[in-house]
Amino acid sequence: MEWSDEVKQELGSKNVRLLFEEIQAGRLKEPKIKIIATKMHSHVHGVFVAKLDKVELFVVMKFMLDKWFLTELHDPEVDGLDRIIKILEDEDVGENALAQKTYTHRTVYWVCSGPKILLKG
């Protein structure tokens, strides 16, 4: 929530919105979000545990994304979109359809030095 702009920049605002919509629609439930939290970082899982019974589930995800930014996504060497896709596709998470929706928000374009990734959103 403090880092929401930076998280949106890393993941793409449409992708962040997609995560929240999946939670609010009841398609992404607490057990899966717990697994996602553990795949992000142990500190992210700590935030999940601390906030779970205090706020709505989509707000828990907002706090999780903040912590993930502080622990990993802030690093310019980390491709946040690639990381979230890999987490969603992980066999323990099994959200391949959601990963595919997320992936479609990525556009590849060419510049003189080779392919670059542009996040829409």
Z-matrix of the N, CA and C atoms (Angstrom, degrees):
N
C 1 1.427
C 2 1.524 1 109.99
N 3 1.322 2 117.67 1 -36.03
C 4 1.460 3 120.16 2 172.80
C 5 1.523 4 110.64 3 -74.03
N 6 1.326 5 116.31 4 -28.62
C 7 1.456 6 121.92 5 -173.65
C 8 1.525 7 111.77 6 -112.44
N 9 1.317 8 117.94 7 24.26
C 10 1.462 9 120.28 8 -173.62
C 11 1.525 10 112.79 9 -62.06
N 12 1.316 11 118.16 10 -37.87
C 13 1.469 12 119.88 11 178.46
C 14 1.524 13 110.89 12 -64.47
N 15 1.320 14 116.42 13 -42.39
C 16 1.462 15 120.65 14 179.72
C 17 1.528 16 111.24 15 -67.67
N 18 1.320 17 116.61 16 -38.91
C 19 1.473 18 120.66 17 177.19
C 20 1.524 19 109.55 18 -62.67
N 21 1.328 20 117.01 19 -44.44
C 22 1.464 21 120.65 20 178.97
C 23 1.521 22 111.08 21 -63.03
N 24 1.309 23 116.55 22 -35.86
C 25 1.458 24 120.06 23 178.08
C 26 1.529 25 110.34 24 -66.31
N 27 1.308 26 117.03 25 -39.90
C 28 1.467 27 121.14 26 -178.60
C 29 1.524 28 112.83 27 -72.69
N 30 1.330 29 116.83 28 -42.57
C 31 1.465 30 121.18 29 -174.05
C 32 1.526 31 113.25 30 -99.35
N 33 1.325 32 116.71 31 -18.72
C 34 1.456 33 121.74 32 -172.33
C 35 1.519 34 108.46 33 93.36
N 36 1.315 35 117.13 34 128.49
C 37 1.467 36 119.88 35 -174.97
C 38 1.529 37 111.95 36 -63.12
N 39 1.339 38 117.22 37 -33.67
C 40 1.469 39 119.31 38 177.39
C 41 1.524 40 111.13 39 -65.30
N 42 1.304 41 116.57 40 -35.44
C 43 1.463 42 120.08 41 179.48
C 44 1.525 43 111.70 42 -70.62
N 45 1.317 44 116.32 43 -38.82
C 46 1.467 45 120.20 44 176.53
C 47 1.525 46 109.01 45 -64.08
N 48 1.322 47 116.08 46 -45.73
C 49 1.467 48 120.66 47 178.62
C 50 1.537 49 110.06 48 -60.25
N 51 1.320 50 117.10 49 -40.03
C 52 1.466 51 121.40 50 178.72
C 53 1.531 52 110.94 51 -59.97
N 54 1.318 53 117.75 52 -44.43
C 55 1.469 54 120.70 53 176.59
C 56 1.523 55 111.20 54 -57.97
N 57 1.335 56 116.74 55 -47.32
C 58 1.456 57 120.33 56 -179.30
C 59 1.526 58 111.52 57 -63.77
N 60 1.325 59 116.86 58 -40.35
C 61 1.470 60 120.70 59 178.80
C 62 1.525 61 111.32 60 -63.35
N 63 1.328 62 116.65 61 -40.80
C 64 1.466 63 120.56 62 178.79
C 65 1.533 64 111.05 63 -62.58
N 66 1.319 65 116.13 64 -38.80
C 67 1.469 66 120.59 65 178.47
C 68 1.523 67 110.08 66 -69.12
N 69 1.326 68 117.02 67 -48.89
C 70 1.461 69 120.49 68 -177.04
C 71 1.521 70 112.50 69 -65.68
N 72 1.334 71 117.36 70 -28.78
C 73 1.461 72 120.81 71 178.13
C 74 1.533 73 111.78 72 -82.16
N 75 1.321 74 117.00 73 -5.63
C 76 1.458 75 121.01 74 178.16
C 77 1.521 76 114.48 75 82.87
N 78 1.321 77 117.13 76 10.87
C 79 1.462 78 120.06 77 179.54
C 80 1.525 79 112.29 78 -85.68
N 81 1.323 80 117.00 79 -24.10
C 82 1.457 81 122.65 80 175.89
C 83 1.523 82 106.03 81 -114.99
N 84 1.320 83 115.53 82 109.61
C 85 1.461 84 121.56 83 -170.38
C 86 1.532 85 111.76 84 -105.61
N 87 1.309 86 114.17 85 170.80
C 88 1.464 87 122.45 86 -175.64
C 89 1.529 88 114.61 87 -50.08
N 90 1.340 89 120.85 88 -48.35
C 91 1.473 90 118.89 89 -178.31
C 92 1.529 91 113.33 90 -59.99
N 93 1.330 92 116.45 91 -38.87
C 94 1.474 93 120.17 92 178.81
C 95 1.525 94 110.72 93 -70.03
N 96 1.320 95 116.39 94 -39.32
C 97 1.463 96 119.60 95 -179.42
C 98 1.525 97 110.15 96 -65.37
N 99 1.315 98 116.91 97 -35.41
C 100 1.470 99 120.59 98 175.46
C 101 1.527 100 110.68 99 -61.00
N 102 1.318 101 116.63 100 -44.61
C 103 1.467 102 120.30 101 178.98
C 104 1.526 103 110.13 102 -65.04
N 105 1.324 104 116.47 103 -43.26
C 106 1.462 105 120.65 104 177.53
C 107 1.525 106 109.92 105 -57.41
N 108 1.321 107 117.13 106 -43.66
C 109 1.465 108 121.50 107 179.56
C 110 1.521 109 111.26 108 -59.18
N 111 1.335 110 117.15 109 -42.92
C 112 1.471 111 119.84 110 179.98
C 113 1.522 112 111.45 111 -66.93
N 114 1.318 113 117.33 112 -31.66
C 115 1.469 114 121.08 113 179.47
C 116 1.524 115 111.47 114 -75.09
N 117 1.332 116 117.11 115 -28.07
C 118 1.463 117 120.46 116 179.38
C 119 1.526 118 110.37 117 -69.93
N 120 1.333 119 116.51 118 -55.30
C 121 1.471 120 121.48 119 -177.66
C 122 1.530 121 107.19 120 -178.66
N 123 1.317 122 117.39 121 149.67
C 124 1.471 123 119.70 122 179.87
C 125 1.530 124 111.64 123 -60.68
N 126 1.318 125 117.82 124 -33.60
C 127 1.472 126 120.37 125 178.33
C 128 1.528 127 111.31 126 -69.83
N 129 1.329 128 116.64 127 -31.42
C 130 1.467 129 120.54 128 176.10
C 131 1.525 130 109.05 129 -66.16
N 132 1.323 131 116.31 130 -40.92
C 133 1.470 132 119.38 131 176.68
C 134 1.524 133 110.35 132 -62.50
N 135 1.317 134 117.14 133 -37.45
C 136 1.463 135 120.73 134 176.65
C 137 1.523 136 111.83 135 -60.20
N 138 1.320 137 116.75 136 -39.15
C 139 1.462 138 121.15 137 176.88
C 140 1.522 139 109.66 138 -66.22
N 141 1.329 140 117.07 139 -42.38
C 142 1.464 141 121.35 140 177.66
C 143 1.527 142 110.15 141 -55.21
N 144 1.316 143 116.72 142 -50.02
C 145 1.462 144 121.72 143 -178.59
C 146 1.533 145 111.11 144 -63.08
N 147 1.320 146 116.57 145 -43.39
C 148 1.470 147 121.09 146 -177.02
C 149 1.528 148 112.96 147 -67.33
N 150 1.322 149 117.86 148 -34.39
C 151 1.465 150 121.31 149 -173.26
C 152 1.523 151 114.16 150 -98.06
N 153 1.319 152 118.14 151 -15.06
C 154 1.460 153 122.63 152 -169.15
C 155 1.527 154 114.29 153 -51.21
N 156 1.299 155 118.40 154 -49.53
C 157 1.459 156 120.88 155 -175.53
C 158 1.531 157 113.34 156 -91.08
N 159 1.323 158 116.57 157 5.44
C 160 1.464 159 119.95 158 -175.42
C 161 1.528 160 113.86 159 -105.14
N 162 1.328 161 117.09 160 -29.14
C 163 1.473 162 121.16 161 -176.58
C 164 1.524 163 109.33 162 -138.95
N 165 1.333 164 115.92 163 169.51
C 166 1.456 165 120.66 164 178.44
C 167 1.528 166 110.24 165 -64.23
N 168 1.314 167 115.50 166 155.63
C 169 1.456 168 121.50 167 -173.88
C 170 1.531 169 113.10 168 -59.56
N 171 1.333 170 118.23 169 -39.27
C 172 1.466 171 118.70 170 179.55
C 173 1.530 172 111.03 171 -68.35
N 174 1.333 173 117.45 172 -27.77
C 175 1.465 174 120.95 173 175.90
C 176 1.527 175 109.51 174 -72.83
N 177 1.328 176 116.50 175 -36.41
C 178 1.469 177 120.42 176 173.73
C 179 1.523 178 109.00 177 -55.99
N 180 1.337 179 116.65 178 -44.58
C 181 1.464 180 120.76 179 179.52
C 182 1.525 181 111.01 180 -61.61
N 183 1.315 182 117.84 181 -37.37
C 184 1.461 183 120.34 182 177.77
C 185 1.525 184 110.83 183 -61.30
N 186 1.337 185 116.59 184 -45.17
C 187 1.463 186 120.50 185 177.18
C 188 1.525 187 111.02 186 -64.09
N 189 1.327 188 116.44 187 -38.61
C 190 1.465 189 120.95 188 178.02
C 191 1.530 190 110.98 189 -61.55
N 192 1.329 191 116.39 190 -45.06
C 193 1.459 192 119.97 191 -179.34
C 194 1.526 193 111.35 192 -64.81
N 195 1.338 194 116.74 193 -36.73
C 196 1.468 195 120.12 194 174.66
C 197 1.525 196 110.83 195 -58.53
N 198 1.310 197 115.32 196 -50.04
C 199 1.464 198 119.50 197 -178.23
C 200 1.520 199 111.04 198 -64.90
N 201 1.332 200 116.65 199 -37.87
C 202 1.464 201 120.52 200 178.40
C 203 1.526 202 110.39 201 -63.22
N 204 1.331 203 116.48 202 -39.03
C 205 1.458 204 119.07 203 176.67
C 206 1.525 205 109.95 204 -60.69
N 207 1.320 206 116.72 205 -45.82
C 208 1.466 207 120.59 206 -177.15
C 209 1.524 208 113.27 207 -68.11
N 210 1.336 209 116.99 208 -30.52
C 211 1.463 210 119.87 209 -176.86
C 212 1.526 211 113.77 210 -93.33
N 213 1.336 212 118.01 211 -24.07
C 214 1.460 213 118.94 212 -174.08
C 215 1.534 214 114.34 213 -144.29
N 216 1.310 215 117.29 214 -50.41
C 217 1.467 216 120.40 215 -170.46
C 218 1.529 217 114.16 216 -66.64
N 219 1.323 218 117.63 217 -20.24
C 220 1.468 219 120.71 218 178.99
C 221 1.529 220 112.36 219 -66.43
N 222 1.323 221 116.07 220 -21.07
C 223 1.460 222 122.09 221 -178.02
C 224 1.527 223 109.55 222 -72.84
N 225 1.331 224 118.16 223 122.11
C 226 1.463 225 120.02 224 -178.39
C 227 1.530 226 113.32 225 -62.94
N 228 1.304 227 117.45 226 -17.91
C 229 1.469 228 121.37 227 178.52
C 230 1.528 229 111.99 228 -78.96
N 231 1.322 230 117.34 229 -12.80
C 232 1.467 231 121.58 230 -177.01
C 233 1.525 232 109.58 231 -94.24
N 234 1.332 233 115.77 232 128.89
C 235 1.462 234 122.23 233 174.76
C 236 1.526 235 106.80 234 -94.44
N 237 1.327 236 115.55 235 99.20
C 238 1.457 237 120.78 236 -174.94
C 239 1.514 238 113.46 237 -60.54
N 240 1.320 239 117.14 238 -40.56
C 241 1.461 240 120.17 239 -179.86
C 242 1.523 241 110.68 240 -64.97
N 243 1.312 242 116.11 241 -42.81
C 244 1.466 243 119.85 242 177.31
C 245 1.526 244 110.93 243 -61.63
N 246 1.343 245 116.61 244 -41.08
C 247 1.474 246 121.31 245 -179.87
C 248 1.522 247 111.60 246 -63.41
N 249 1.351 248 117.67 247 -45.34
C 250 1.466 249 119.04 248 -177.98
C 251 1.520 250 110.27 249 -67.26
N 252 1.328 251 117.35 250 -36.78
C 253 1.461 252 120.11 251 177.70
C 254 1.524 253 110.12 252 -63.43
N 255 1.328 254 117.24 253 -44.90
C 256 1.470 255 120.44 254 179.30
C 257 1.528 256 111.28 255 -63.29
N 258 1.323 257 116.61 256 -38.05
C 259 1.465 258 119.98 257 178.03
C 260 1.523 259 110.28 258 -64.76
N 261 1.321 260 116.91 259 -46.64
C 262 1.466 261 120.30 260 -179.44
C 263 1.527 262 111.75 261 -64.05
N 264 1.336 263 117.06 262 -33.57
C 265 1.464 264 121.45 263 179.79
C 266 1.523 265 113.39 264 -83.42
N 267 1.325 266 117.40 265 -10.90
C 268 1.460 267 121.23 266 -179.82
C 269 1.517 268 109.91 267 -55.10
N 270 1.322 269 117.44 268 141.56
C 271 1.472 270 120.30 269 -176.23
C 272 1.525 271 112.81 270 -61.44
N 273 1.323 272 117.79 271 -27.78
C 274 1.467 273 120.42 272 177.60
C 275 1.531 274 112.15 273 -73.13
N 276 1.320 275 116.73 274 -26.80
C 277 1.466 276 121.72 275 -179.63
C 278 1.526 277 109.95 276 -92.01
N 279 1.322 278 117.00 277 -50.59
C 280 1.467 279 121.67 278 174.64
C 281 1.515 280 115.37 279 66.84
N 282 1.315 281 117.54 280 31.29
C 283 1.466 282 121.40 281 178.55
C 284 1.530 283 109.77 282 -102.75
N 285 1.324 284 116.64 283 55.49
C 286 1.462 285 121.99 284 -177.33
C 287 1.525 286 112.00 285 -63.27
N 288 1.323 287 117.48 286 -39.73
C 289 1.466 288 120.43 287 179.59
C 290 1.529 289 110.33 288 -63.12
N 291 1.324 290 116.71 289 -41.92
C 292 1.457 291 120.25 290 177.49
C 293 1.528 292 110.38 291 -66.43
N 294 1.313 293 116.77 292 -39.34
C 295 1.466 294 120.44 293 176.90
C 296 1.526 295 110.70 294 -60.73
N 297 1.318 296 117.09 295 -40.09
C 298 1.464 297 120.29 296 178.58
C 299 1.525 298 111.65 297 -65.74
N 300 1.321 299 116.68 298 -40.14
C 301 1.470 300 119.85 299 176.27
C 302 1.521 301 109.75 300 -61.92
N 303 1.312 302 116.25 301 -42.35
C 304 1.457 303 121.64 302 179.78
C 305 1.515 304 110.03 303 -63.91
N 306 1.305 305 116.67 304 -44.10
C 307 1.454 306 121.39 305 -177.04
C 308 1.523 307 111.48 306 -62.01
N 309 1.322 308 118.26 307 -33.39
C 310 1.461 309 120.39 308 -177.34
C 311 1.520 310 111.94 309 -68.02
N 312 1.312 311 118.60 310 -11.60
C 313 1.456 312 120.91 311 178.09
C 314 1.521 313 111.90 312 -87.55
N 315 1.302 314 116.56 313 8.21
C 316 1.463 315 121.55 314 178.98
C 317 1.530 316 107.74 315 -105.30
N 318 1.304 317 116.74 316 135.96
C 319 1.460 318 121.62 317 178.67
C 320 1.516 319 108.74 318 -120.29
N 321 1.308 320 116.60 319 133.35
C 322 1.459 321 120.80 320 177.68
C 323 1.525 322 108.16 321 -99.80
N 324 1.312 323 116.38 322 134.09
C 325 1.457 324 119.84 323 175.28
C 326 1.522 325 108.25 324 -135.68
N 327 1.302 326 117.12 325 161.42
C 328 1.459 327 122.24 326 -177.07
C 329 1.523 328 110.24 327 -106.02
N 330 1.320 329 114.47 328 138.58
C 331 1.461 330 121.25 329 169.75
C 332 1.520 331 106.48 330 -127.65
N 333 1.288 332 117.94 331 176.21
C 334 1.468 333 121.16 332 -175.19
C 335 1.520 334 113.27 333 -55.05
N 336 1.302 335 117.72 334 -34.09
C 337 1.462 336 120.53 335 -176.72
C 338 1.524 337 113.47 336 -84.98
N 339 1.310 338 119.50 337 -4.95
C 340 1.469 339 121.80 338 179.23
C 341 1.511 340 111.14 339 127.25
N 342 1.341 341 116.83 340 -167.27
C 343 1.461 342 119.60 341 -176.29
C 344 1.530 343 111.30 342 -69.25
N 345 1.295 344 114.56 343 142.73
C 346 1.463 345 122.45 344 175.02
C 347 1.516 346 107.23 345 -129.65
N 348 1.309 347 115.77 346 157.97
C 349 1.458 348 121.14 347 178.63
C 350 1.525 349 108.95 348 -107.74
N 351 1.315 350 114.97 349 131.55
C 352 1.452 351 120.79 350 176.67
C 353 1.518 352 107.93 351 -117.71
N 354 1.315 353 116.66 352 125.17
C 355 1.449 354 120.58 353 178.06
C 356 1.516 355 108.72 354 -90.12
N 357 1.301 356 115.76 355 124.57
C 358 1.458 357 119.18 356 174.78
C 359 1.514 358 107.97 357 -81.91
N 360 1.287 359 116.04 358 146.61
C 361 1.431 360 116.37 359 171.89
C 362 1.441 361 115.59 360 137.67
